[in-house]
Amino acid sequence: MIGPVLVLVAIVIAIPVSVLMSGAVASAILGFFLRDDAEDRYQGSELIDLNR
């Protein structure tokens, strides 16, 4: 009886949470590097000053 309950918990809770958390980490890393790249490319632009 405990086996099916553990499988159900893994399918309903553990897998979706781990997918969402890994997506959040990937988004944070990608955003960090893309922001630095944009600041380097458009250095001296007036639009960079408006974003801060």
C-alpha positions in Angstrom: 0.0 0.0 0.0 2.9 2.4 0.7 4.4 1.8 -2.8 1.6 3.3 -4.8 1.3 6.3 -2.5 5.0 7.0 -2.9 4.8 6.8 -6.6 1.7 9.1 -6.6 3.6 11.6 -4.4 6.6 11.5 -6.7 4.4 12.1 -9.8 2.2 14.8 -8.4 4.6 16.7 -6.2 8.3 15.9 -6.6 8.7 15.9 -10.3 6.8 19.1 -11.1 8.6 21.0 -8.3 12.0 19.8 -9.4 11.2 20.8 -13.0 10.0 24.3 -11.9 13.0 24.9 -9.7 15.6 23.8 -12.3 13.8 26.2 -14.8 14.1 29.0 -12.3 17.8 28.4 -11.8 18.4 28.2 -15.5 16.5 31.5 -16.0 18.4 33.3 -13.3 21.8 32.2 -14.8 20.7 33.1 -18.4 19.4 36.5 -17.3 22.6 37.3 -15.4 24.8 36.6 -18.4 22.5 38.2 -20.9 22.3 41.4 -18.8 26.1 41.7 -18.7 26.3 41.1 -22.4 23.7 43.8 -23.1 25.5 46.3 -20.9 28.8 45.6 -22.7 27.3 45.9 -26.1 25.4 49.1 -25.4 27.9 50.9 -23.1 27.3 54.6 -23.1 23.7 54.3 -24.4 21.1 56.4 -22.6 18.7 53.4 -22.4 21.0 51.6 -20.0 20.8 54.5 -17.5 17.0 54.5 -17.7 16.8 50.8 -16.6 18.6 51.4 -13.3 
